[in-house]
């Protein structure tokens, strides 16, 4: 019986390994015509450049300019999670916590696994004194960051400091 279990485990491992290898294989029958522009990829590049530009304005404290860029992005693509998240960040920086929470929640509605939004919304909850909601998002980050991530550790430290200072 023990030998059968070992055989079965080895067989399952082999099947898993084969499925991973086959799943990662490129399809040689697909041709890539470089003359056909990938519109979606171009939109993603444009959105990435815009969010980088928005970040530059944020770092300079030019929140209104950054908000204009982000709102334009959202007008083009209402499902831009990063833009909603950055709007939340800006509103938190200027102490508009209700708007901030609204924007973070929109980002999380679009992508429940978006790590930056969980991090920033939890920080917002700490700033308004809602420790339980902050811990809720710490738990979410713990699940999303299987092997740990900067956002998880940063939030964990912020919650520890909050608890130390607010007994």
Secondary structure as UniProt FT lines:
FT   HELIX           2..23
FT   TURN            28..29
FT   TURN            34..35
FT   HELIX           39..59
FT   TURN            60..61
FT   HELIX           63..76
FT   TURN            78..79
FT   HELIX           81..93
FT   TURN            94..95
FT   HELIX           97..110
FT   TURN            112..113
FT   HELIX           115..127
FT   TURN            128..129
FT   HELIX           131..144
FT   TURN            146..147
FT   HELIX           150..166
//
